[in-house]
């Protein structure tokens, strides 16, 4: 499980379809992106993450590509 600012973040990997995405609000994106890519690779998923601002919040939008 991912923890950001002492708050648990649950990612429902089993529900993430190809071309599906999720947003994680965070300021320090590098360690979060590394965690997401590592966890995706463990599940044999390809994942792309981009730094974005959504609804005034900075964070990562991550897509499963295969």
N, C-alpha and C positions, 0 to 999 in steps of 0.2 A: 504494500500500500504506500502511496505517495503522501508525504506530509509537507504542507506549505504553511509557514508561519504558525506552526504547532497545530494546524487544522488538517485532519485526514481528508484526502481526496480519493474517492473510489472511482475507478475507471472500469466500466463494464465491458471488458474486452470481448467476452463471448457474444455480445450484442452488436459489436462494431463490424459493419459490413464493408466490403470493398467500396471505396469512394465515400464512405461515411466519415464524419469528423466530430471532434469535440473541442471545446475551449476550456483552457485552464488559466484563470487569472493569476498572474504572478509578476513580480518585478525582476527577479533574478532568473532569467529564462534559461540560461545555459545548463545548470544542473538538472532542471526539470526536463529539458529537451533530451539530455543524455539518458535520464531515467526512462523516458517514454520510448526512445529508440532501442535501448537495451531490452526493455520488457517486450516491445514489439518483436524484436529479433528472436527472443526466447520462444515466442509463440509462432515464429516463422511468418510474421507479417512484415510488409514493407510500410514504413511510416514516414511521412514528410511533415515537418513542423515549420510554421512561419510565425514571426513576431507580428502581432496585430493589436489594434485598439478596437474593441467592440463595446458599444454602449458606454463609452467613456472609461473603459477598463483596459489596462495594458495586460497582455499575456500572450499565450501561445494557442494557435489554432492548429490542430494535428489531424491529418487525414491518413486513413489506411488506403494504400494504393494497390496492394495485392496480398 
